[in-house]
Amino acid sequence: MSFSGEVKEELAKHISPARHCQIAELAALIHFCGQYGREKEGSYTLGFQSENEAVVRKGFTLLKKTYNIDVGTALSSQKLQGLLQKIGNPGEPVSRLLIKNTCCKRAFLRGAFLSVGSMSDPAKGYHLEFDCTDQEQAGQLKEVISFFEIESKIILRKKYHVVYLKEGEGIVELLNVCEAPISLMNLENLRILKEMRNSVNRRVNCETANIAKTVTAAARQVEDIRYLKLHYGFENLPENLREMAQIRLENPDLPLKELGAYFTPPIGKSGVNHRLRKLGELAEQCRGTVDR
């Protein structure tokens, strides 16, 4: 099962103990994926259009708990209209009265994700979205999400107005708002693992770059010293530079700090670097003279 499917399975099992929250979630389900049809004998049926069986089960569970309507129950025109007046018609904005409480807003978002929400595999990237059929749906959903100080955006994709989140922190917060603690912990564990891997990779890349830089610098220093030995002569070097040149030739792979320990008395990394830089400058001057 996909991560998105796991989230929906968890949300589908969550039944709020408060009837007003149950109605708010039912209103979201009706709003985003509800449908009703007329039978031949003139009665009506109310249902939910979803590929996820858990979502359909949740819808009928809430219908039973809130309005005592069973699966497959035939409704008269009067009873259907009375129900829709309370919770709203499919596709129409949910009444603000039904989601005025913070807990009811949570329930509304839970129902919205069950109906039209989806989430990418967090191991590959962070992306959560709601595919709304019209702009009013998307606008109301974005407004409720922003109530919890979570940033979301809306884009038009084909015939859908998509409300989406791309930041891992915002997605974690939304799962918390929807009351999906297991999915939240799974996502957090994946985020921590990914951050650790990224941190290790950054450190390895940095160390690799430093090693490459050190090796390149050492090779250039050895090349300069060998050039000086051949075209300038060590005997013409000042004593401190002659000693430096000899130590570097004998230890071409050592870092600067360790090279300093070969001097008597030992010198620091900056002192070694200064002397090697002087040797490099002298080699460049010598090359210029030889070239002419």
Buried (B, 14 or more C-beta within 10 A) or exposed (E): EEBBEBBBBBBBEBEBEEEBBBBBBBBBBBBBBBEBEEEEEEBBBBBBEBEBEBBBBBBBBBBEBBBEBEEEBEBEEEBBEEBBEBBBEBBEBBBEEBBEBEBBBBBBBBBBBBBBBBBBEBEEEBBBBBBBBEEEBBBBBBEBBEBBEBEBEBEEEEEBBBBBBBBBEBBBBBBBBBBBEEBBEBBBEBBEEBEEEEEEEEEEEEEEEEEEEBEEBBEEBBEBBEBBBEEBEBEEBEEBBBBBBBBBBEBEEBBBEEBBEBBEEEBEEEBBBBBBEBBBEBBEEBBEEEEE
